[in-house]
Structures are given as C-alpha cells and as structure tokens.
C-alpha cells in the first residue's frame, strides 16, 4: 500500500458564542484548522488535523512530498511530518490492518481516558458559565489560565458556587507568579479551596530552586512541561509532581515511558478539535501514567467535524475500537467551514498562513486604586508581569477590554500600548 495523495484543507470552525468573546484577545486563531486527507492505492483514506497557529509541529510541503509514493507504515512514526499528517497516516494503517490506532502504539491499559474542559482567562462570571456547561456535558475538571490581571480568588469562588464538590480546577499561571516568594502566599491561599486540584508552571520552570521550594510547602500537585528543566534534573531535584506532555507520537510515547519510570503522572496537551481529541485518547489508552485529564480544547468549537460527537461521561471519554482513529469525519461540515483554496494558494505564494485579522483591542488591567496598565496586544502581559513589572496578584483586579471606538484618543493609546505597556490613572 502506497500513499497516492495528501489533500490539505483549511477550515475556520467557529467557537461557541461565549468563547468567541473570551478568546478574541489572544487565541482567536485556534479556530483555524488544517485537515490532512491521505489517500492510498488501496482505496483507504485517513484523516488528521492541525491547529496551524498552535501545534507541536505544522505540516509542510516538504513533509507531504516525502510521504507520497511511500508506505504509510514506513512513515507514520516520524514526528517531523507534523501533527495532522502523522495522525492521518496512523488512521490509514489502522484501517488497513483492521485495528484501532492504540494497537499500533502499545498495550492498552485503559478503555476510558480522562479529559478536561479548558479556557483562556476570563471574568469570574464567564468562567462560572463555562464551568456550568462543563458539568452539564459530563466533565469533572476545568483547566483555567490564572492571570495577574484577574482576581483568581473571585474567579475560583464564582466557579465553586455553581459546581458540585467533585468538579476540580487546575490552575495554569504560565509563570506569571514570578518567583517562589511572590507565588507562595497566593498558592497557600488557593490550596484552601477544596476545588483547586493542582497548579501548572506557577513560576518560570528554569527556576529550579524556586520550584523545589514551592513543591516542599504546597499541598497540591505541581505540573511542569516535560523537558524544562531536563528530565533527569526535574526528577533528581524534585521540582514537580508530574508533567505536561505535548509532542508527536514517538516523542509522546518516550516521554510517557520516562514519566512512568519515575512514577510521575502527566496529562497529554494536544490541542485541537474532534480528530485531535480522538488521537489523544488513543495515546492515553496505552500510557500507564496519563492519569491527569488531557487538554485538547475541543470544548471551544461549535462543531467537532465528526458525524458522532465525542461523549464525556464522568470526566472520561471512551477510546474507539473501530479501525484507525475509529471516528467518521463529517465531510459536509468540513465543506461548510472550508476556506477557499484560491485564498490559501494566494497566501502560500506570499509565504503566509491563513490568519484572521487581529482584533484591535486595548486590554486594560484595572486595580482597585484606579490605576491601570494598558496592553495591546494582550500577550505583552506575560513577559511584563513574569519579570515583576506588575504585582503577581491584587485582590479586586480585573481586565477591561476596549475596542476601537473610532476616536483619536483610543488610536493614540493603542499605538503607544503596541510599543510598550502604558500606565495611567483612570
């Protein structure tokens, strides 16, 4: 069996109504997916997907050229092919052999795999509504993006008020709590909430002494991305309780095996829609220590691009037993959300990827004393706060987005904030 063709289809799948508003400041482009449809001389078709603005590896023209005319079984373990293409090759080989993908990856240790709801930072009210939706759809955990421009205690309290006691929160600060001295009092307060289950990357992962100090005093698990600091250092210095694993199949199996050797749990962080969530399920089925809920962000999308949506029961979804990925792509939905090939070809000639226009927003961190820090775009805030230019937390802080109102005053502030965060009173 040989690969005869690879069709790459770019789609723009709308987020849910609330997530359209929540994500516009930062991750609005995650709605753009590239689907890989692999065809073979045996008449077997395989599917995969890539979030082209967030992935461990995109599919390139060179990768496509390398697989055409080759046996998919010879190529499928090559992580350098990129997310969607590797996924599609496994789908093809599984279908050809009449086995689910997990049987091509290892020995199954579980039929159902854990999964978490996800959201970028948002107001306490929005997160409470997201949490209610998560519970209604069978989720038991919610990975949230803790940020110094929101009052994390108000956010946690709002979610706790509308969810059952078994519903847990995993807090990811992306290192914005700066250092152990700044993070410790915040984390000690947060661990008093029964619904706070764990922390991810509270301070820079390169701060070995600080992370070790936090782990010694915080009574919740701390997760860190695998490989930073190096695996042996992380285990020897005891800087974390488990890992975040995000890579291609071969690297995921390696990292999962090393985690098991150290008896450290991890979650799979493979972001995407229905196909990616299914792919993560197959990997989670064979990795003994993939016991923390996986992060795929499938809850963001208004359509999973599958004929049968993934069902979550008690925080888990079942790994398919049908051949290949074991799911059927909704090709009518794919066509509905497809970006015209002519548009993609024009961008490719210019060396660009399809991109939504970036919303023109000034994001203002508002403190109780009336002072503000204006950011445009929002991602400036990560380096600014992690380097200590603003406090790691202030009770009552909130974020106020200001959209372009057509005034010269707004335009002037926007241009200044693009260069550097702007401080003001009121």
C-alpha positions in Angstrom: 0.0 0.0 0.0 1.3 3.4 -1.0 0.2 7.0 -0.3 -1.1 8.4 -3.6 -2.1 11.9 -2.4 -2.4 14.3 0.5 -5.1 16.9 0.4 -4.7 19.8 2.9 -8.0 21.5 3.7 -8.0 24.7 5.8 -11.2 25.3 7.8 -12.3 28.0 10.1 -14.6 26.4 12.7 -16.5 29.0 14.8 -16.0 28.8 18.6 -19.0 28.7 20.9 -20.7 32.1 21.3 -19.1 32.8 24.7 -15.7 31.6 23.7 -15.8 33.9 20.6 -15.8 36.8 23.1 -13.4 35.2 25.6 -10.8 34.2 23.0 -10.7 37.4 20.9 -7.9 38.9 23.0 -5.4 36.0 22.4 -6.3 32.7 20.9 -8.9 33.6 18.3 -6.7 31.9 15.6 -7.1 28.5 17.2 -10.3 28.2 15.2 -8.3 27.7 12.1 -7.6 24.0 11.4 -5.7 22.3 8.6 -7.2 18.9 7.8 -5.0 16.3 6.1 -6.8 13.8 3.9 -4.4 11.0 2.9 -5.4 8.7 0.0 -3.8 5.4 -0.9 -3.7 3.0 -3.9 -5.6 0.5 -1.7 -8.6 2.9 -1.6 -8.2 3.6 2.1 -8.5 7.2 3.3 -7.1 8.6 6.5 -7.7 11.9 8.3 -5.8 14.1 10.6 -5.9 17.8 11.8 -3.5 20.5 12.9 -4.3 23.8 14.7 -1.9 25.8 12.5 -1.5 28.7 14.9 -0.8 26.3 17.9 0.7 22.9 17.4 3.8 21.0 18.3 4.6 20.8 14.5 2.9 22.0 11.4 2.7 20.0 8.1 5.0 21.4 5.4 5.0 21.0 1.7 8.3 19.0 2.1 6.6 16.6 4.5 3.8 15.9 2.0 6.4 15.3 -0.7 8.2 12.8 1.5 5.2 10.6 2.1 3.7 10.5 -1.4 4.6 7.2 -3.0 5.8 5.7 0.3 4.2 3.1 2.6 2.3 4.9 5.3 3.6 2.3 7.8 7.2 3.3 7.0 6.5 7.0 7.6 3.9 7.1 10.4 6.3 7.2 13.4 8.2 10.2 12.0 7.2 13.1 14.2 8.8 15.6 11.9 5.9 15.1 9.4 3.7 17.3 11.6 0.5 16.7 13.6 -2.2 16.3 11.0 -0.2 14.2 8.6 1.2 11.8 11.2 -2.4 11.4 12.6 -3.7 10.6 9.1 -1.1 8.0 8.4 -1.9 6.2 11.6 -5.6 6.3 10.6 -4.7 4.7 7.3 -2.6 1.9 8.7 -5.1 1.1 11.4 -7.9 0.8 8.8 -5.7 -1.3 6.5 -5.0 -3.7 9.4 -8.5 -3.6 10.8 -7.3 -2.4 14.2 -7.7 0.8 16.3 -4.8 3.2 16.4 -3.9 2.4 20.0 -2.9 -1.2 19.0 -0.3 0.4 16.8 1.1 2.4 19.7 1.4 -0.1 22.6 -0.5 -2.2 25.1 -3.9 -0.8 26.2 -4.1 0.0 29.9 -7.5 1.7 29.9 -10.7 1.8 27.9 -11.7 5.3 29.0 -9.3 8.3 29.2 -9.6 11.4 31.3 -10.3 14.8 29.7 -10.6 18.4 31.0 -12.5 21.5 29.9 -10.3 24.5 29.0 -10.5 28.2 28.7 -8.1 31.2 28.4 -8.5 33.8 31.1 -11.9 35.3 31.6 -14.1 37.1 34.1 -15.5 35.3 37.1 -18.9 35.4 35.6 -17.8 34.0 32.2 -15.8 31.2 33.9 -18.8 30.3 36.1 -20.9 29.9 33.0 -18.2 27.8 31.3 -18.0 25.6 34.4 -21.8 25.1 34.4 -21.6 24.0 30.8 -18.7 21.6 31.6 -20.6 19.9 34.3 -23.7 19.6 32.1 -21.6 17.9 29.4 -20.0 15.3 31.8 -16.7 17.0 32.6 -15.3 16.8 36.2 -12.3 19.2 35.8 -11.5 22.6 34.2 -8.0 23.8 33.3 -8.0 27.6 33.7 -5.5 30.2 32.9 -4.7 32.1 36.1 -3.5 35.6 35.3 -2.4 38.6 37.4 -4.9 40.8 35.5 -7.8 38.9 37.1 -8.6 38.3 40.8 -8.1 34.5 40.9 -9.8 34.2 44.2 -13.0 35.8 42.9 -12.8 33.5 39.9 -12.4 30.3 41.9 -15.2 31.4 44.3 -17.6 32.1 41.4 -17.0 28.6 39.9 -17.2 26.9 43.2 -20.6 28.5 43.8 -22.2 26.9 40.7 -20.4 23.5 40.5 -20.6 20.3 42.6 -17.8 19.4 45.0 -16.4 16.8 42.7 -15.7 19.4 40.0 -12.0 20.4 40.2 -9.9 23.3 38.9 -6.3 23.1 37.5 -4.6 26.5 37.6 -2.0 27.4 35.0 -0.2 30.7 35.7 2.2 30.3 32.8 5.0 31.6 35.1 3.3 34.9 35.8 3.5 34.4 39.6 7.2 35.4 39.1 9.1 33.6 41.8 8.7 31.5 44.9 8.4 34.4 47.3 5.6 36.1 45.3 3.8 32.8 44.4 3.9 31.1 47.8 1.3 33.3 49.6 -1.0 33.2 46.6 -0.8 29.4 46.3 -1.2 28.8 50.0 -4.5 30.8 49.9 -5.6 28.9 46.8 -5.0 25.5 48.2 -7.5 26.3 50.9 -10.2 25.9 48.2 -11.3 22.2 48.0 -12.0 22.5 44.3 -8.4 23.6 43.5 -6.7 20.4 42.4 -3.3 21.4 41.1 -1.0 24.1 39.7 0.9 24.2 36.4 4.1 26.3 35.9 3.4 28.8 38.7 6.9 30.4 38.2 9.5 30.0 35.4 10.3 26.4 35.0 14.0 27.2 34.8 13.9 28.4 38.4 14.9 25.1 39.9 15.4 26.3 43.5 12.2 28.2 43.5 10.1 25.4 42.1 11.6 22.9 44.6 10.8 25.3 47.4 7.2 25.6 46.3 6.8 21.8 46.0 8.0 21.4 49.5 5.4 23.6 51.0 2.3 23.5 48.7 -0.1 20.7 49.4 -1.3 20.4 45.8 0.4 18.7 42.8 2.6 21.0 40.7 2.9 20.2 36.9 5.6 21.3 34.6 6.1 20.9 30.8 8.3 17.9 30.1 11.9 18.7 29.2 12.2 22.1 31.0 14.3 21.7 33.1 15.8 18.5 31.6 14.0 15.3 32.7 16.8 14.0 34.9 17.1 17.4 36.6 13.4 17.6 37.2 13.3 14.1 38.8 16.5 14.5 40.8 15.7 18.0 42.1 12.0 17.1 42.8 10.8 20.3 41.2 7.3 19.0 40.3 4.9 16.1 40.8 4.1 15.4 37.2 4.4 16.6 33.6 2.6 18.2 30.7 3.3 16.2 27.6 2.9 17.8 24.1 4.6 16.3 21.1 4.3 13.8 18.2 3.5 10.2 18.7 7.1 8.9 19.1 8.1 11.7 21.5 4.9 11.3 23.5 5.5 7.6 23.9 9.1 8.3 25.0 8.1 11.0 27.5 5.2 8.9 28.8 7.5 5.9 29.4 10.1 8.1 31.2 7.4 9.6 33.3 6.3 6.1 34.3 9.8 5.1 35.2 9.8 8.0 37.7 6.3 7.1 38.8 5.1 10.6 37.8 1.7 11.2 36.3 1.1 13.6 33.4 -1.6 15.0 31.1 -1.5 15.0 27.3 -1.8 18.5 25.9 -2.7 18.0 22.3 -4.8 20.9 21.2 -7.4 20.6 18.5 -10.9 19.5 17.6 -12.6 16.1 17.4 -9.9 14.3 15.5 -7.1 15.5 17.8 -9.1 14.6 20.9 -9.6 11.1 19.5 -5.9 10.9 18.7 -5.0 11.9 22.3 -7.4 9.3 23.5 -5.6 6.5 21.7 -2.3 7.7 23.1 -3.8 8.0 26.6 -5.1 4.4 26.3 -1.5 2.9 26.2 0.3 5.2 28.6 0.1 4.0 32.1 0.7 7.4 33.8 -1.5 9.5 31.6 -3.9 9.8 34.5 -4.3 13.5 34.7 -7.1 14.9 32.5 -6.0 15.6 28.9 -6.1 19.1 27.5 -7.4 19.2 23.9 -9.7 22.3 23.9 -12.4 20.5 22.0 -15.0 22.3 24.1 -14.1 25.6 22.3 -15.5 24.5 19.0 -19.1 24.8 17.9 -18.7 21.7 15.7 -16.3 18.7 16.2 -16.3 17.9 12.5 -17.3 14.4 13.4 -20.6 12.7 12.5 -20.9 11.5 16.1 -19.6 14.0 18.7 -17.3 12.7 21.5 -19.3 12.0 24.6 -17.8 12.7 28.0 -19.0 10.6 31.0 -17.8 11.3 34.5 -14.8 13.2 33.2 -13.7 10.4 30.7 -14.4 9.6 27.1 -14.2 6.1 25.6 -11.4 5.2 23.2 -12.8 4.0 19.9 -12.5 0.3 19.0 -13.2 0.7 15.3 -10.2 0.6 12.9 -7.9 3.6 12.6 -8.9 6.6 14.6 -12.3 5.0 14.8 -14.4 8.1 14.1 -16.1 9.4 10.9 -15.3 12.9 9.6 -18.4 15.0 8.8 -17.4 16.0 5.3 -20.4 18.2 4.8 -19.3 20.2 7.9 -15.8 20.3 6.5 -17.1 21.9 3.3 -19.2 24.3 5.2 -16.3 25.7 7.1 -13.7 25.4 4.4 -11.6 28.4 3.3 -11.5 28.7 -0.5 -8.4 27.0 -2.0 -7.7 30.1 -4.1 -7.3 32.2 -0.9 -4.9 29.6 0.6 -2.9 29.4 -2.6 -2.5 33.2 -2.7 -1.2 33.2 0.9 1.1 30.3 0.3 2.7 32.2 -2.6 3.4 35.1 -0.2 4.8 32.6 2.4 1.9 33.3 4.8 -0.6 31.2 6.7 -4.3 31.8 6.7 -5.0 34.2 9.6 -8.0 36.0 10.9 -7.5 39.8 11.3 -6.2 40.5 14.8 -8.9 42.3 16.8 -8.0 45.9 17.6 -8.3 45.9 21.4 -6.6 47.8 24.2 -6.6 45.4 27.2 -6.5 47.4 30.5 -5.6 45.8 33.8 -7.6 47.8 36.4 -6.6 48.0 40.0 -8.8 48.9 43.0 -7.0 52.2 43.4 -8.0 53.2 39.9 -4.6 52.8 38.3 -4.3 50.9 35.0 -1.9 49.1 32.8 -2.8 49.1 29.2 -1.7 46.3 26.8 -2.0 45.9 23.1 -1.8 43.1 22.2 -2.6 41.1 25.3 0.4 38.7 25.0 2.7 41.6 26.1 1.5 41.0 29.6 3.2 37.6 30.0 6.7 38.9 29.9 5.8 42.1 31.6 4.3 40.5 34.7 6.5 37.5 34.9 9.5 39.9 35.0 8.0 41.6 38.0 6.9 44.9 36.4 3.4 44.4 37.9 2.2 42.5 41.0 1.6 38.8 40.9 -1.8 39.3 42.4 -4.0 42.1 43.8 -7.4 41.4 45.3 -10.1 43.0 43.2 -8.0 43.4 40.0 -9.9 43.0 36.7 -9.3 43.2 33.0 -11.3 45.6 30.8 -11.1 45.3 27.0 -11.5 48.5 25.0 -12.4 48.0 21.3 -11.7 50.6 18.7 -14.3 53.3 19.1 -13.0 55.4 16.2 -11.7 58.2 18.4 -8.2 59.7 18.1 -7.7 59.2 21.9 -8.2 55.4 21.5 -6.0 55.3 18.5 -3.2 57.2 20.3 -3.4 54.8 23.3 -3.4 51.8 21.0 -0.3 52.9 19.2 1.5 53.6 22.5 0.5 50.3 24.0 1.7 48.4 21.0 5.2 49.7 21.7 5.2 49.1 25.5 2.6 48.7 28.3 1.2 52.0 29.3 0.4 53.0 32.9 -2.3 55.6 33.7 -4.6 56.8 36.5 -8.1 56.2 35.4 
